[in-house]
Amino acid sequence: MPLTEGERHQLAGMADRLEAMRGFFASRHLPSADAKPAEWHALLVELKRLQGNFNNPVSFVGVLLAKEFLVQRHRFQDFDASRKAQGASGLDIDETTIEGERVVGEVKTTCLFNTV
């Protein structure tokens, strides 16, 4: 599935963010369990700043997965998953096929983790 310029831009931003996080961990000594809370706080605040709202990238990739599924079944006029900002209100997918049919979707990326 070919990506739009906006979709490639979103993915490049995510790759940059992950690369910054990799550098963050590679260049820092992680506190031990008995380190002072201030040391933990400084590390976690910086990590949180780098990470940002990681739910939005996960949701965006979820929409790309849905797009990949839908373009195998429908012909769209112009389907750009990056057009709607993740976290904005409204449908995740609201597209029109070449035949004029409306395709709408809501993508959920909630995961349950096995803690066993």
Phi, psi and omega in degrees: 000121177290140178266150175281167177301318179297320179294317177298321179297316178299315181293323178296321177297321177294319179297319178298318180296316179294322178295321177296322178292322178298315178297323178302309182289326181290333186259003183236148171274125179279138181296152176277170181299334180262013178293158179294146179305326180297324178293315176299316182299313180301315180296312185291325178295318179294318178297318179298321178297315179294319185290320184064202177275097184285351176294325182296313176298322178297317178296319179299315179294326174299319177293322176298321177296319178295320178299315179304318177295313186291323182290345174282344186244342183222156174254118184258152176292307184199095184254108179237106183295341182273355183297322180258127179293134176293139183095344175284152181289160178109177182294144175289324179230125176212087188236162179241134178282167177300330179280358178090009178274144180267133176241121180239152179200153176236123184257130177246131181242024178288133181239143172258132183256139177281119183260010181282000000 
